[in-house]
């Protein structure tokens, strides 16, 4: 009786933890690039920030000081500060 030798299949390459992490990181970066929305100049113009009361007050006070501290134009200083901070 002829004996047949069984040939073993070649062993599969085992990924190390470092390689798995590198693969996951690369996939995550690729996904982030694909999902990121491009920012255009129009988008930046459309986005306005709302200044806080303290920010407006500080800037209005600065304008008042620049005018020499004269009374009577506080509303003008306040509106100018709001307009400047809102962009």
C-alpha distances in whole Angstrom, upper triangle without the diagonal:
4,6,9,13,15,19,22,25,28,30,33,36,38,42,44,47,50,48,48,52,52,51,53,56,56,55,58,60,59,60,63,64,64,66,69,72,74,77,80,84,85,82,84,88,87,86,89,89,92,94,94,98,98,97,100,102,101,101,105,106,105,107,110,110,110,113,115,115,117,117,117,114,111,110,110,108,105,105,104,102,100,100,98,96,94,94
4,6,10,13,15,19,22,25,27,30,33,36,39,42,45,47,45,45,49,49,48,50,53,53,52,55,57,56,57,61,61,61,63,66,69,71,74,77,81,82,80,81,85,84,83,86,86,89,91,92,96,96,94,97,100,99,99,102,104,103,104,107,108,107,110,112,112,115,115,114,111,109,107,107,105,103,102,101,99,97,97,96,93,92,91
4,6,9,13,16,19,22,24,27,30,32,36,38,41,44,42,42,46,46,45,47,50,50,49,52,54,54,55,58,59,58,60,63,66,68,72,74,78,79,77,79,82,81,80,83,84,86,88,89,92,92,91,94,96,96,96,99,100,99,101,104,104,104,107,109,109,111,111,111,108,106,104,104,102,100,99,98,96,94,94,93,90,89,88
4,6,9,13,15,18,21,24,27,29,33,35,39,41,39,39,43,43,42,44,47,46,46,49,51,50,51,54,55,55,57,60,63,65,68,71,74,76,73,75,78,78,77,80,80,83,85,86,89,89,88,91,93,92,92,96,97,96,98,101,101,101,104,106,106,108,108,108,105,102,101,101,99,96,96,95,93,91,91,89,87,85,85
4,6,9,13,15,18,21,24,26,30,32,35,37,35,36,40,40,39,41,44,43,43,46,48,47,49,52,53,52,54,57,60,62,65,68,72,73,71,72,76,75,74,77,77,80,82,83,86,86,85,88,90,89,90,93,94,93,95,98,98,98,101,103,103,105,105,105,102,99,98,98,96,94,93,92,90,88,88,87,84,83,82
4,6,9,12,15,18,21,23,27,29,32,34,32,33,37,37,35,38,41,40,40,43,45,44,45,48,49,49,51,54,57,59,62,65,69,70,68,69,73,72,71,74,74,77,78,79,83,83,82,84,87,86,86,89,91,90,92,95,95,95,98,100,99,102,102,102,99,96,95,95,93,90,90,89,86,85,84,83,81,79,79
4,6,9,12,15,18,20,24,26,30,32,30,30,34,34,33,35,38,37,37,40,42,41,42,46,46,46,48,51,54,56,59,62,66,67,65,66,70,69,68,71,71,74,76,77,81,80,79,82,84,83,83,87,88,87,89,92,92,92,95,97,97,99,99,99,96,93,92,92,90,88,87,86,84,82,82,80,78,77,76
4,6,8,12,15,17,20,23,26,28,26,27,30,31,29,32,35,34,34,37,39,38,39,43,43,43,45,48,51,53,56,59,63,64,62,63,67,66,65,68,68,71,73,74,77,77,76,78,81,80,80,83,85,84,86,89,89,88,91,93,93,96,96,96,93,90,89,89,87,84,84,83,80,79,79,77,75,73,73
4,6,9,12,15,18,21,24,26,24,24,28,28,26,29,32,31,31,34,36,35,36,39,40,40,42,45,48,50,53,56,59,61,58,60,63,63,62,65,65,68,70,71,74,74,73,75,78,77,77,80,82,81,83,86,86,85,88,91,90,93,93,93,90,87,86,85,83,81,80,80,77,76,75,74,71,70,70
4,6,9,12,15,18,22,23,21,21,25,25,24,26,29,28,28,32,33,33,34,37,38,38,40,42,46,47,51,54,57,59,56,58,61,61,60,63,63,66,67,68,72,72,70,73,76,75,75,78,80,78,80,83,83,83,86,88,88,90,91,91,87,85,84,83,81,79,78,77,75,73,73,72,69,68,67
4,6,9,12,15,18,20,18,18,22,22,21,24,26,26,26,29,31,31,32,35,36,36,38,40,44,46,49,52,55,57,55,56,59,59,58,60,60,63,65,66,69,69,68,70,73,72,72,75,77,76,77,80,81,80,83,85,85,88,88,88,85,82,81,81,79,76,76,75,72,71,71,69,67,65,65
4,6,9,12,16,17,15,15,19,19,18,20,23,23,23,26,27,27,28,31,32,32,34,37,40,42,45,48,52,53,51,52,56,55,54,57,57,59,61,62,66,66,64,67,70,69,69,72,73,72,74,77,77,77,80,82,82,84,84,84,81,79,78,77,75,73,72,71,69,67,67,66,63,62,61
4,6,9,13,14,12,13,16,16,15,18,20,20,20,23,25,25,26,29,30,30,32,35,38,40,43,46,49,51,49,50,53,53,52,54,54,57,59,60,63,63,62,64,67,66,66,69,71,69,71,74,74,74,77,79,79,81,82,82,79,76,75,75,72,70,70,69,66,65,65,63,60,59,59
4,6,10,11,10,10,14,14,14,16,18,19,19,22,24,24,25,28,29,30,31,34,37,39,42,45,49,50,48,48,52,52,50,53,53,55,57,57,61,61,59,62,65,63,64,67,68,67,69,72,72,72,75,77,77,79,80,80,77,74,73,73,70,68,68,67,64,63,63,61,59,58,57
4,7,8,6,6,10,11,10,12,15,15,16,18,20,21,22,24,26,26,28,30,34,36,38,42,45,47,44,45,48,48,47,49,49,51,53,54,57,57,56,58,61,60,60,63,65,64,65,68,68,68,71,73,73,76,76,76,73,70,69,69,67,65,64,63,61,59,59,58,55,54,54
4,5,5,6,9,10,11,12,14,16,17,18,20,21,23,24,26,27,29,30,34,36,39,42,45,47,44,44,48,48,46,49,48,51,52,52,56,55,54,57,59,58,58,62,63,62,64,67,67,67,70,72,71,74,74,75,72,69,68,68,65,63,63,62,59,58,58,57,54,53,53
4,5,5,6,9,10,11,12,14,15,16,18,20,21,22,24,26,27,28,32,34,36,40,43,45,42,42,46,46,44,46,45,47,49,49,53,52,51,54,56,55,55,59,60,59,61,64,64,64,67,69,68,71,71,71,68,66,65,65,62,60,60,59,56,55,55,54,51,50,50
4,5,5,6,9,10,10,12,14,15,16,18,20,21,23,24,26,27,31,32,34,38,41,43,40,40,44,44,42,44,44,46,47,48,51,51,49,52,55,53,53,57,58,57,59,62,62,61,65,66,66,69,69,70,67,64,63,63,60,59,58,57,55,53,54,52,49,48,48
4,5,5,6,9,10,11,12,14,15,17,18,20,21,23,24,26,29,31,34,37,40,42,39,40,44,44,42,44,44,47,48,49,53,52,50,53,56,54,55,58,59,58,60,63,63,63,66,68,67,70,70,71,68,65,64,64,61,59,59,58,55,54,54,52,50,49,48
4,5,5,6,9,10,11,12,14,15,17,18,20,21,23,24,28,30,33,36,39,41,38,39,42,42,40,43,42,45,46,47,51,51,49,52,55,53,54,57,58,57,59,62,62,62,65,67,67,69,69,70,66,64,63,63,60,58,58,57,54,53,53,51,48,48,47
4,5,5,6,9,10,10,12,14,15,16,18,20,21,22,26,28,30,34,37,38,36,36,40,40,38,40,39,42,43,44,48,47,46,49,51,50,50,53,55,54,56,59,59,58,62,63,63,66,66,66,63,60,60,59,57,55,55,54,51,49,50,48,45,44,44
4,5,5,6,9,10,11,12,14,15,17,18,20,21,25,26,29,32,35,37,34,35,39,39,37,39,39,42,43,44,48,47,46,49,51,50,50,53,55,53,55,58,58,58,61,63,63,65,66,66,63,60,59,59,57,55,54,53,51,49,49,47,45,44,43
4,5,5,6,9,10,11,12,14,16,17,18,20,24,26,28,32,35,36,34,35,38,38,37,39,39,42,44,45,49,49,47,50,52,51,51,54,56,55,56,60,60,59,62,64,64,67,67,67,64,61,60,60,57,55,55,54,51,50,50,48,45,44,44
4,5,5,6,9,10,10,12,14,15,16,18,22,24,27,30,33,35,32,33,36,36,34,37,37,39,41,42,46,46,44,47,50,49,49,52,53,52,54,57,57,57,60,62,62,64,64,64,61,59,57,57,55,53,52,51,49,47,47,46,43,42,42
4,5,5,6,9,10,10,12,14,15,16,20,22,24,28,31,32,30,30,34,34,32,35,34,37,39,40,43,43,41,44,47,46,46,49,50,49,51,54,54,54,57,59,59,61,62,62,58,56,55,54,52,50,50,49,46,45,45,43,40,39,39
4,5,5,6,9,10,11,12,14,15,19,21,23,27,30,31,29,30,33,34,32,35,35,38,40,41,45,45,43,45,48,47,47,50,52,50,52,55,55,55,58,60,60,62,62,62,59,57,56,55,53,51,50,49,47,45,45,43,41,40,39
4,5,5,6,9,10,11,12,14,18,20,23,26,30,31,28,29,33,33,31,34,35,37,39,41,45,45,43,45,48,47,47,50,52,51,52,56,56,56,58,61,60,63,63,62,59,57,55,55,53,51,50,49,47,45,45,43,41,39,39
4,5,5,6,9,10,11,12,16,18,21,24,27,29,26,27,30,30,28,31,31,34,36,37,41,41,39,42,45,44,44,47,49,48,49,52,53,52,55,57,57,59,59,59,56,53,52,52,50,47,47,46,44,42,42,40,38,36,36
4,5,5,6,9,10,11,14,16,18,22,25,27,24,25,28,28,27,30,30,33,35,36,40,40,38,40,43,42,42,45,47,46,47,50,51,50,53,55,55,58,58,58,54,52,51,50,48,46,45,44,42,40,40,38,36,35,34
4,5,5,6,9,10,14,15,18,21,25,26,24,25,29,29,27,31,31,34,36,38,42,42,40,42,45,45,44,47,49,48,49,52,53,52,55,57,57,59,59,59,56,53,52,51,49,48,46,45,43,42,41,40,37,36,35
4,5,5,6,9,12,14,18,21,24,25,23,24,28,27,26,29,30,32,35,36,40,41,39,41,44,43,43,46,48,47,48,51,52,52,54,57,56,58,58,58,54,52,51,50,48,46,45,44,42,40,40,39,36,34,34
4,5,5,6,10,12,15,18,21,23,20,21,25,24,23,26,26,29,31,33,37,37,35,37,40,40,39,42,44,43,44,48,48,48,50,53,53,55,55,54,51,49,47,46,45,43,42,41,39,37,36,35,33,31,31
4,6,5,9,10,13,16,20,21,19,20,23,23,22,26,27,30,32,34,38,38,36,38,41,40,39,42,45,43,44,48,48,48,50,53,53,55,55,54,51,49,47,46,45,43,42,41,39,37,36,35,32,31,30
4,6,8,10,14,17,20,21,19,21,24,24,23,26,28,31,33,35,39,40,38,39,43,42,41,44,47,45,46,49,50,50,52,55,55,56,56,56,52,50,48,47,46,44,43,42,40,38,37,36,34,32,31
4,6,9,12,16,19,20,17,19,22,21,20,24,25,28,30,32,36,37,35,37,40,40,39,42,44,43,44,47,48,48,50,53,52,54,54,53,50,47,46,45,44,41,40,39,38,35,35,34,32,29,29
4,6,9,12,16,17,14,16,19,19,18,21,22,25,28,30,33,34,32,34,37,37,36,38,41,40,41,44,45,44,46,49,49,51,51,50,47,44,43,42,40,38,37,36,34,32,31,31,28,26,26
4,6,9,13,13,11,13,16,15,15,18,20,23,26,28,32,33,31,32,36,35,34,37,39,38,39,42,43,42,45,47,47,49,49,48,44,42,40,40,38,36,35,34,32,30,29,28,26,24,23
4,6,10,11,9,11,14,14,14,18,20,23,26,29,32,33,30,32,35,35,33,36,38,37,37,41,42,41,43,46,46,48,48,47,43,42,40,38,37,36,34,33,31,29,28,27,25,23,22
4,7,8,6,7,11,11,11,15,17,20,23,26,29,30,27,28,32,31,30,32,35,34,34,37,38,37,39,42,42,44,44,43,39,38,36,35,33,32,30,29,28,26,24,23,22,20,18
4,5,5,7,9,10,11,14,17,21,23,26,30,31,28,28,32,31,29,32,35,33,33,36,38,36,38,41,42,43,43,42,38,37,35,34,33,31,29,28,27,25,23,22,21,19,17
4,5,5,6,9,10,13,16,19,21,25,28,29,26,26,29,29,27,29,32,30,30,33,35,33,35,38,39,40,40,39,35,34,32,30,29,28,26,25,24,22,20,19,19,17,14
4,5,5,6,9,12,15,18,21,24,27,29,26,26,29,30,27,29,32,31,30,34,35,34,35,39,39,40,40,38,35,34,31,30,29,28,25,24,24,22,19,19,19,16,14
4,5,5,6,10,13,16,19,22,26,27,24,24,28,28,26,28,32,31,30,34,35,34,36,39,39,40,40,39,35,33,31,30,29,27,25,24,24,21,19,19,18,15,14
4,5,5,8,11,14,16,20,23,24,21,22,25,25,23,25,28,27,27,30,32,31,32,36,36,37,37,36,32,31,29,27,26,25,23,22,21,19,17,16,15,13,11
4,5,7,10,14,16,20,22,24,21,20,24,24,22,24,27,26,25,29,30,29,30,34,34,35,35,34,30,29,26,25,24,23,20,19,19,17,14,14,14,11,9
4,6,10,13,16,19,22,24,21,21,25,25,23,25,28,28,27,30,32,31,32,35,35,36,36,34,30,29,27,25,25,23,21,20,20,17,15,16,15,11,10
4,7,10,13,16,19,21,18,19,22,23,21,23,26,26,26,29,30,30,31,34,34,35,35,33,30,28,26,25,24,22,20,20,18,16,14,15,13,10,10
4,7,9,13,16,18,15,15,19,19,18,19,23,22,22,25,27,27,28,31,30,31,31,30,26,24,22,21,20,18,16,16,15,12,11,11,9,6,7
4,6,9,13,14,12,12,16,17,16,17,20,20,21,23,25,25,27,29,29,30,29,28,25,23,21,21,19,17,16,16,13,11,11,11,8,6,8
4,7,9,12,10,10,13,15,14,16,18,19,19,22,24,24,25,28,27,28,27,26,23,20,18,19,17,14,14,14,12,9,10,11,8,6,10
4,7,8,6,7,10,11,11,12,15,16,16,18,20,21,23,25,23,25,24,24,21,18,17,17,15,12,12,13,10,7,10,10,6,7,10
4,5,5,6,9,10,11,12,14,16,17,18,20,21,23,25,23,25,24,23,21,17,17,18,16,12,13,14,11,9,13,13,9,10,14
4,6,5,6,9,10,10,12,14,15,16,18,20,21,23,20,22,20,20,18,15,14,16,14,10,12,14,11,9,13,14,11,12,16
4,6,5,6,9,10,10,12,14,15,16,18,20,21,19,21,20,21,19,15,15,17,14,11,14,15,11,11,15,14,12,14,17
4,5,5,6,9,10,11,13,14,16,17,19,20,19,21,20,21,18,15,15,16,13,10,12,12,9,9,12,11,8,11,13
4,6,5,6,8,10,11,12,14,15,17,19,17,19,18,18,15,12,12,12,9,7,9,9,6,6,9,9,7,10,13
4,6,5,6,9,10,10,12,14,15,17,14,16,15,16,14,10,11,12,9,7,10,11,8,9,12,12,11,14,16
4,6,5,6,9,10,11,12,14,16,14,16,16,17,15,12,14,14,10,9,12,12,9,11,14,12,11,14,16
4,5,5,6,9,10,11,13,14,13,16,16,17,14,11,12,12,8,8,10,9,6,8,11,9,9,12,14
4,5,5,6,9,10,11,13,11,13,13,13,10,8,9,9,5,5,8,7,5,8,11,10,11,13,15
4,5,5,6,9,10,11,9,11,11,13,11,9,11,11,8,8,12,11,9,12,14,13,14,17,18
4,5,5,6,9,10,9,12,13,15,13,11,13,13,9,10,13,11,9,13,14,13,13,17,17
4,5,5,6,9,9,11,12,13,10,9,11,9,6,9,11,9,8,12,13,11,13,16,17
4,5,5,7,5,7,8,10,8,7,10,9,6,9,12,11,10,14,15,15,16,19,20
4,5,5,5,8,10,13,11,11,14,13,10,13,15,14,13,17,18,17,18,21,22
4,5,7,10,12,14,12,12,15,13,10,13,15,13,13,17,17,15,17,21,21
4,6,7,9,11,9,11,13,11,10,13,15,13,14,17,18,17,19,22,22
4,6,9,12,11,12,16,14,12,16,18,16,17,20,21,20,22,25,25
4,6,10,10,10,14,13,11,14,17,16,16,19,21,20,21,24,25
4,7,8,9,13,12,11,14,17,16,17,20,21,21,23,25,26
4,6,7,10,11,11,13,15,16,16,19,21,21,22,25,26
4,6,8,9,10,12,14,14,16,18,19,20,22,24,25
4,6,5,6,9,10,11,12,14,16,17,18,20,22
4,5,5,6,9,10,10,12,14,15,16,18,20
4,5,5,6,8,10,11,12,14,15,17,18
4,5,5,6,9,10,11,12,14,15,17
4,6,5,6,9,10,11,12,14,16
4,5,5,6,9,10,11,12,14
4,5,5,6,9,10,11,12
4,6,5,6,9,10,11
4,5,5,6,9,10
4,6,5,6,9
4,6,5,6
4,6,5
4,5
4
